[in-house]
């Protein structure tokens, strides 16, 4: 069925394990993604879906295991009564709040526990372990980075999370795309200036 609502995607250029000499920033970005989008208590769900009630969906993601630079991605769909630009601004406001005020220690501890529990659960699956090892070897990282993951996550501080938000989630590194539903059932991709892209 044709899309009934517009779709927003925002990408900030970020480093990865493949481009950083010190992987600390990659682990901090991984934790930041979970603070923003890591279940019902995460900031985007709590503030945009339940609090302001302007989004039907809102998410954040980051893939640290890439050999080249990647993107820290935000995406979302506004509720019918919400303008897509208001959703974009609300996401930017969430980013700005972390830049200015950081994250609470209790919030950080909850997210770390959640990330580590998910990692342990996934590693219980032989299929998942095989896929992960194969992917890491193919990308040139080596399977050993799996063993360093939990330690890397555990070592992330609240100050590091705030610092990577300030360093990488900046306007100069941002690309925005909007997919708008059309009456004919075809979607148009719109850039961040509002102009349709053919």
C-alpha positions as a Markdown table, in Angstrom:
| # | Residue | x | y | z |
|---|---|---|---|---|
| 1 | Unk | 0.0 | 0.0 | 0.0 |
| 2 | Unk | 1.2 | 3.5 | -0.7 |
| 3 | Unk | 2.7 | 5.4 | 2.2 |
| 4 | Unk | 0.2 | 7.7 | 3.9 |
| 5 | Unk | 2.8 | 9.7 | 6.0 |
| 6 | Unk | 6.1 | 11.4 | 5.2 |
| 7 | Unk | 9.3 | 9.7 | 6.3 |
| 8 | Unk | 12.4 | 11.6 | 7.7 |
| 9 | Unk | 15.9 | 10.4 | 7.7 |
| 10 | Unk | 18.9 | 12.4 | 9.1 |
| 11 | Unk | 22.5 | 11.3 | 8.9 |
| 12 | Unk | 25.5 | 12.7 | 10.7 |
| 13 | Unk | 28.9 | 11.8 | 9.4 |
| 14 | Unk | 30.8 | 9.8 | 12.1 |
| 15 | Unk | 34.0 | 7.8 | 12.4 |
| 16 | Unk | 34.0 | 4.0 | 13.0 |
| 17 | Unk | 36.3 | 1.3 | 14.4 |
| 18 | Unk | 38.0 | 1.3 | 11.0 |
| 19 | Unk | 38.8 | 5.0 | 11.0 |
| 20 | Unk | 39.7 | 5.7 | 14.6 |
| 21 | Unk | 43.1 | 5.1 | 16.1 |
| 22 | Unk | 41.4 | 5.0 | 19.6 |
| 23 | Unk | 38.1 | 3.2 | 19.5 |
| 24 | Unk | 36.7 | 5.1 | 22.6 |
| 25 | Unk | 34.6 | 7.4 | 20.5 |
| 26 | Unk | 33.0 | 4.5 | 18.6 |
| 27 | Unk | 32.0 | 2.9 | 21.9 |
| 28 | Unk | 30.6 | 6.2 | 23.1 |
| 29 | Unk | 28.6 | 6.7 | 19.9 |
| 30 | Unk | 27.2 | 3.1 | 20.4 |
| 31 | Unk | 26.1 | 4.0 | 23.9 |
| 32 | Unk | 24.6 | 7.3 | 22.6 |
| 33 | Unk | 22.5 | 5.5 | 20.1 |
| 34 | Unk | 21.1 | 3.3 | 22.8 |
| 35 | Unk | 20.4 | 6.3 | 25.1 |
| 36 | Unk | 18.3 | 7.8 | 22.2 |
| 37 | Unk | 16.7 | 4.6 | 20.9 |
| 38 | Unk | 17.1 | 1.7 | 23.3 |
| 39 | Unk | 13.6 | 0.6 | 24.3 |
| 40 | Unk | 10.6 | 2.2 | 25.9 |
| 41 | Unk | 12.8 | 4.2 | 28.3 |
| 42 | Unk | 15.0 | 5.7 | 25.6 |
| 43 | Unk | 14.8 | 9.4 | 25.0 |
| 44 | Unk | 13.2 | 9.4 | 21.5 |
| 45 | Unk | 10.4 | 7.1 | 22.6 |
| 46 | Unk | 9.9 | 8.8 | 25.9 |
| 47 | Unk | 9.9 | 12.4 | 24.7 |
| 48 | Unk | 8.7 | 12.3 | 21.1 |
| 49 | Unk | 6.2 | 9.4 | 21.0 |
| 50 | Unk | 4.8 | 9.6 | 24.5 |
| 51 | Unk | 5.7 | 13.1 | 25.8 |
| 52 | Unk | 5.2 | 15.5 | 22.9 |
| 53 | Unk | 3.2 | 13.0 | 20.9 |
| 54 | Unk | 4.4 | 14.2 | 17.6 |
| 55 | Unk | 5.9 | 11.0 | 16.1 |
| 56 | Unk | 4.4 | 7.7 | 15.1 |
| 57 | Unk | 8.0 | 6.3 | 15.1 |
| 58 | Unk | 11.5 | 7.7 | 15.9 |
| 59 | Unk | 14.8 | 5.9 | 16.0 |
| 60 | Unk | 18.5 | 6.3 | 16.1 |
| 61 | Unk | 21.2 | 3.9 | 15.0 |
| 62 | Unk | 25.0 | 3.6 | 14.6 |
| 63 | Unk | 27.2 | 0.8 | 13.1 |
| 64 | Unk | 30.6 | 1.0 | 14.7 |
| 65 | Unk | 32.0 | -2.0 | 12.7 |
| 66 | Unk | 32.7 | -0.4 | 9.3 |
| 67 | Unk | 36.1 | 0.0 | 7.6 |
| 68 | Unk | 35.3 | 3.5 | 6.4 |
| 69 | Unk | 33.4 | 6.5 | 7.8 |
| 70 | Unk | 29.7 | 5.9 | 8.4 |
| 71 | Unk | 26.7 | 7.9 | 9.6 |
| 72 | Unk | 24.8 | 8.2 | 12.9 |
| 73 | Unk | 21.3 | 7.8 | 11.6 |
| 74 | Unk | 18.0 | 9.3 | 12.9 |
| 75 | Unk | 14.7 | 8.4 | 11.3 |
| 76 | Unk | 11.1 | 8.8 | 12.0 |
| 77 | Unk | 7.5 | 9.3 | 10.8 |
| 78 | Unk | 5.4 | 12.1 | 12.2 |
| 79 | Unk | 1.8 | 11.7 | 13.4 |
| 80 | Unk | -0.8 | 13.0 | 10.9 |
| 81 | Unk | -1.2 | 16.3 | 12.7 |
| 82 | Unk | 2.5 | 17.0 | 12.9 |
| 83 | Unk | 4.6 | 18.7 | 10.2 |
| 84 | Unk | 7.7 | 16.8 | 9.2 |
| 85 | Unk | 9.9 | 19.8 | 9.9 |
| 86 | Unk | 8.6 | 19.9 | 13.4 |
| 87 | Unk | 9.8 | 16.3 | 13.9 |
| 88 | Unk | 13.2 | 17.2 | 12.5 |
| 89 | Unk | 13.5 | 20.1 | 14.9 |
| 90 | Unk | 12.4 | 17.9 | 17.8 |
| 91 | Unk | 15.1 | 15.4 | 17.0 |
| 92 | Unk | 17.6 | 18.2 | 16.8 |
| 93 | Unk | 16.4 | 19.5 | 20.2 |
| 94 | Unk | 17.0 | 16.0 | 21.7 |
| 95 | Unk | 20.6 | 16.1 | 20.4 |
| 96 | Unk | 21.1 | 19.6 | 21.7 |
| 97 | Unk | 19.8 | 18.6 | 25.2 |
| 98 | Unk | 22.6 | 16.0 | 25.4 |
| 99 | Unk | 25.2 | 18.4 | 24.1 |
| 100 | Unk | 24.3 | 21.0 | 26.8 |
| 101 | Unk | 23.3 | 18.9 | 29.7 |
| 102 | Unk | 24.8 | 15.4 | 29.1 |
| 103 | Unk | 23.3 | 12.2 | 30.4 |
| 104 | Unk | 22.5 | 11.1 | 33.9 |
| 105 | Unk | 24.6 | 8.4 | 35.6 |
| 106 | Unk | 21.5 | 6.3 | 36.2 |
| 107 | Unk | 20.5 | 6.6 | 32.5 |
| 108 | Unk | 24.0 | 5.6 | 31.5 |
| 109 | Unk | 24.0 | 2.6 | 33.8 |
| 110 | Unk | 20.6 | 1.4 | 32.5 |
| 111 | Unk | 21.7 | 1.6 | 28.9 |
| 112 | Unk | 25.0 | -0.1 | 29.6 |
| 113 | Unk | 23.2 | -3.0 | 31.3 |
| 114 | Unk | 20.8 | -3.3 | 28.5 |
| 115 | Unk | 23.5 | -3.2 | 25.8 |
| 116 | Unk | 25.5 | -5.8 | 27.6 |
| 117 | Unk | 22.5 | -8.1 | 28.3 |
| 118 | Unk | 21.6 | -8.0 | 24.6 |
| 119 | Unk | 25.2 | -8.8 | 23.6 |
| 120 | Unk | 25.3 | -11.8 | 26.0 |
| 121 | Unk | 21.9 | -13.0 | 24.8 |
| 122 | Unk | 22.9 | -12.8 | 21.1 |
| 123 | Unk | 26.2 | -14.6 | 21.8 |
| 124 | Unk | 24.3 | -17.5 | 23.2 |
| 125 | Unk | 23.2 | -18.2 | 19.6 |
| 126 | Unk | 25.7 | -20.2 | 17.6 |
| 127 | Unk | 24.2 | -18.9 | 14.4 |
| 128 | Unk | 24.6 | -15.3 | 15.6 |
| 129 | Unk | 28.2 | -15.9 | 16.6 |
| 130 | Unk | 29.0 | -17.5 | 13.3 |
| 131 | Unk | 27.5 | -14.6 | 11.4 |
| 132 | Unk | 29.3 | -12.0 | 13.6 |
| 133 | Unk | 32.7 | -13.7 | 13.3 |
| 134 | Unk | 32.3 | -14.0 | 9.5 |
| 135 | Unk | 31.3 | -10.4 | 9.1 |
| 136 | Unk | 34.1 | -9.1 | 11.3 |
| 137 | Unk | 36.7 | -11.2 | 9.5 |
| 138 | Unk | 35.3 | -10.1 | 6.1 |
| 139 | Unk | 35.5 | -6.4 | 7.1 |
| 140 | Unk | 39.1 | -6.9 | 8.3 |
| 141 | Unk | 38.6 | -6.4 | 12.1 |
| 142 | Unk | 39.2 | -9.9 | 13.3 |
| 143 | Unk | 36.9 | -11.9 | 15.6 |
| 144 | Unk | 38.9 | -10.7 | 18.6 |
| 145 | Unk | 37.0 | -7.4 | 18.7 |
| 146 | Unk | 34.0 | -9.3 | 19.9 |
| 147 | Unk | 35.7 | -10.0 | 23.1 |
| 148 | Unk | 36.6 | -6.3 | 23.6 |
| 149 | Unk | 33.1 | -5.1 | 23.0 |
| 150 | Unk | 31.7 | -5.5 | 26.5 |
| 151 | Unk | 34.8 | -3.9 | 28.1 |
| 152 | Unk | 34.6 | -1.0 | 25.7 |
| 153 | Unk | 30.9 | -0.4 | 26.5 |
| 154 | Unk | 31.5 | -0.7 | 30.2 |
| 155 | Unk | 34.3 | 1.9 | 30.1 |
| 156 | Unk | 32.2 | 4.6 | 28.5 |
| 157 | Unk | 31.6 | 7.6 | 30.8 |
| 158 | Unk | 28.8 | 10.2 | 30.7 |
| 159 | Unk | 31.3 | 12.8 | 29.8 |
| 160 | Unk | 32.4 | 10.8 | 26.7 |
| 161 | Unk | 28.8 | 10.4 | 25.6 |
| 162 | Unk | 28.3 | 14.2 | 25.8 |
| 163 | Unk | 31.6 | 14.8 | 24.1 |
| 164 | Unk | 30.9 | 12.7 | 21.0 |
| 165 | Unk | 27.5 | 14.3 | 20.6 |
| 166 | Unk | 29.2 | 17.7 | 20.7 |
| 167 | Unk | 31.9 | 16.6 | 18.3 |
| 168 | Unk | 30.1 | 14.6 | 15.7 |
| 169 | Unk | 26.4 | 15.5 | 15.7 |
| 170 | Unk | 26.9 | 18.9 | 14.1 |
| 171 | Unk | 25.2 | 20.7 | 11.3 |
| 172 | Unk | 28.2 | 20.7 | 9.0 |
| 173 | Unk | 28.1 | 16.9 | 9.0 |
| 174 | Unk | 24.4 | 16.5 | 8.6 |
| 175 | Unk | 22.4 | 15.3 | 5.6 |
| 176 | Unk | 18.6 | 15.3 | 5.7 |
| 177 | Unk | 16.2 | 13.4 | 3.4 |
| 178 | Unk | 12.4 | 13.5 | 3.4 |
| 179 | Unk | 10.2 | 11.1 | 1.5 |
| 180 | Unk | 6.7 | 12.6 | 0.9 |
| 181 | Unk | 3.7 | 10.5 | -0.1 |
| 182 | Unk | 2.0 | 11.7 | -3.3 |
| 183 | Unk | -1.6 | 11.4 | -4.4 |
| 184 | Unk | -0.6 | 9.2 | -7.3 |
| 185 | Unk | 0.9 | 6.7 | -4.9 |
| 186 | Unk | 4.5 | 7.6 | -5.7 |
| 187 | Unk | 6.9 | 9.0 | -3.1 |
| 188 | Unk | 9.0 | 12.1 | -3.8 |
| 189 | Unk | 12.4 | 12.5 | -2.1 |
| 190 | Unk | 12.9 | 16.0 | -0.8 |
| 191 | Unk | 16.1 | 17.6 | 0.3 |
| 192 | Unk | 16.5 | 19.6 | 3.5 |
| 193 | Unk | 15.7 | 22.8 | 1.6 |
| 194 | Unk | 12.3 | 21.4 | 0.6 |
| 195 | Unk | 12.9 | 21.0 | -3.1 |
| 196 | Unk | 11.7 | 17.8 | -4.8 |
| 197 | Unk | 14.5 | 15.6 | -6.2 |
| 198 | Unk | 13.6 | 13.8 | -9.4 |
